[in-house]
């Protein structure tokens, strides 16, 4: 993918690594959405679109449409945990559209699926932050050197007040810290 002045290169292989990471995160909480909404396939279809790209399919409008559909499902579902699970699925499909722009907002394409999944896990456990932290630890362990290299090309995750923003910032910081 061609970069503009001040930005950088980002290969399709690197995009696939990022999308795999996001899809793995979203899969961890998909059941939270599906348990109470088995008829709504939008989050599942978003994750499937992400995996199709990961496994070599072209990056097409399918990932964008499925991401938007999953985010619509998040707005329509009853229950905050299910909402965050659907958001995570939408973020997984959207990860295929990470751009090589040196902007902090792009970090969301890399880490927001994991942060939303962690929030869904917390809410499923009556708000227990230990559940979210356990999911974040799995996300940290899953991060490959390629994913960390891509992440390090971007500024730090944007500062936010929401729990998801705090989770994303914590994950960002931990992945950038040498292990």
Secondary structure as GFF3:
##gff-version 3
##sequence-region A 1 179
A	DSSP	alpha_helix	12	27	.	.	.	ID=ss1
A	DSSP	alpha_helix	30	36	.	.	.	ID=ss2
A	DSSP	alpha_helix	42	54	.	.	.	ID=ss3
A	DSSP	alpha_helix	61	76	.	.	.	ID=ss4
A	DSSP	alpha_helix	80	94	.	.	.	ID=ss5
A	DSSP	three_ten_helix	95	97	.	.	.	ID=ss6
A	DSSP	three_ten_helix	104	106	.	.	.	ID=ss7
A	DSSP	alpha_helix	107	124	.	.	.	ID=ss8
A	DSSP	alpha_helix	129	142	.	.	.	ID=ss9
A	DSSP	alpha_helix	145	152	.	.	.	ID=ss10
A	DSSP	alpha_helix	163	176	.	.	.	ID=ss11
###
